[in-house]
Structure formats: C-alpha cells, structure tokens
Amino acid sequence: MAGRRYIVSGDPTLARNTVYSALQTQGFTLTPQDEWSAIAERGSKGASMAFGAMAGKAGRHVKFNIHCQGDGQGNTAITLIEGTSGWSGGIIGTAQASSIYSDIYNAVAATFQNAGVLLFSGPA
C-alpha cells in the first residue's frame, strides 16, 4: 500500500499528538496500537461494500496505519500507510479513496507546516 512520510522537528510526543489531532479533525477515529502507533478509520465499511461508488467520499471507508518514531536528535518521522484501496467501489471508489488520501496528506502537511516544524513530506 502507498503512504506518506513526514519528518518534523521537536518533541516526538507533541508530533504524535498533532498528527492524531489532525486526523480526528478530519473525522477519523483512532485506535492506539501502542505508544507510538495507531489505526485511524473514517467512513463505513458496510456502506462502502453495499453501495460501492455510491457511498461517495463522505461514506467511503478509509484507513491509515500510523507509525511515529523519534530519531534521538530532535526530529520525528511520522508515517501514514493507506489501509484500504476503495476497490469495493470499482474504479470510481478507488478514485474516491485516492482523493481522500490526497486530501488527508495535504491537511496533515499543512498542520505541521503552519506549526513551523515540517522538515520533509514525501512518499513513504
């Protein structure tokens, strides 16, 4: 699966909490896996399966696996890995999921950029 990596300066706990908050603002529910990783989900699996492309962007189920890791030098790598493809909606559903992922990547990057801590944003 595809994903995005962000390198940010500053406290790793603050960086983790910032990405979690940015995702929650975008309507995601977070399920912590351990202190430095979580799963973020939004939309309905059932609606995506039952209605396919008709579930739309608002109802499309999307999921991220989030991993945060400090480098010991004041920087944190945050990786978002896509957990769904949108295939249940065919070509349109896949395009919807891709659009949602792009929107989220941009929102997270903007959050870190506005905070003045974004050092890098690119493919994972």
Backbone hydrogen bonds, N-H to C=O, Kabsch-Sander energy under -0.5 kcal/mol:
donor,donor_aa,acceptor,acceptor_aa,energy
4,R,80,L,-2.4
5,R,122,G,-3.4
6,Y,78,I,-2.8
7,I,120,F,-2.3
8,V,6,Y,-0.5
8,V,76,T,-2.6
9,S,117,V,-2.2
10,G,74,G,-2.9
15,A,11,D,-2.3
16,R,12,P,-2.7
17,N,13,T,-2.5
18,T,14,L,-2.2
19,V,15,A,-2.2
20,Y,16,R,-2.3
21,S,17,N,-2.4
22,A,18,T,-2.5
23,L,19,V,-2.1
24,Q,20,Y,-2.4
25,T,21,S,-2.4
26,Q,22,A,-0.9
27,G,24,Q,-1.7
28,F,23,L,-2.2
29,T,41,E,-2.9
31,T,39,I,-2.7
33,Q,37,S,-2.8
34,D,37,S,-1.6
37,S,34,D,-0.8
38,A,66,I,-1.6
39,I,31,T,-2.2
40,A,64,F,-2.4
41,E,29,T,-2.2
42,R,62,V,-2.2
44,S,59,G,-2.0
45,K,43,G,-0.5
48,S,44,S,-2.2
49,M,45,K,-2.4
50,A,46,G,-3.2
51,F,47,A,-2.7
52,G,48,S,-1.0
54,M,51,F,-2.1
55,A,52,G,-1.8
56,G,53,A,-1.6
59,G,55,A,-1.3
60,R,56,G,-1.6
62,V,42,R,-2.4
64,F,40,A,-2.7
65,N,81,I,-2.4
66,I,38,A,-3.2
66,I,64,F,-0.5
67,H,79,T,-2.2
68,C,36,W,-2.6
69,Q,77,A,-2.2
71,D,75,N,-2.4
76,T,8,V,-2.9
77,A,69,Q,-3.1
78,I,6,Y,-3.0
78,I,76,T,-0.6
79,T,67,H,-3.0
80,L,4,R,-2.9
81,I,65,N,-2.6
81,I,79,T,-0.6
82,E,2,A,-2.9
83,G,63,K,-3.5
84,T,63,K,-0.6
89,G,86,G,-2.2
90,G,87,W,-2.3
92,I,89,G,-0.5
93,G,89,G,-2.0
94,T,90,G,-2.5
95,A,91,I,-2.2
96,Q,92,I,-2.5
97,A,93,G,-2.6
98,S,94,T,-2.5
99,S,95,A,-2.2
100,I,96,Q,-2.4
101,Y,97,A,-2.8
102,S,98,S,-2.3
103,D,99,S,-2.4
104,I,100,I,-2.5
105,Y,101,Y,-2.9
106,N,102,S,-2.3
107,A,103,D,-2.2
108,V,104,I,-2.8
109,A,105,Y,-2.4
110,A,106,N,-2.5
111,T,107,A,-2.1
112,F,108,V,-2.2
113,Q,109,A,-2.8
114,N,110,A,-3.1
115,A,111,T,-1.2
116,G,113,Q,-1.3
117,V,112,F,-2.2
118,L,112,F,-0.8
119,L,7,I,-3.3
120,F,7,I,-1.6
122,G,5,R,-2.2
124,A,3,G,-1.3
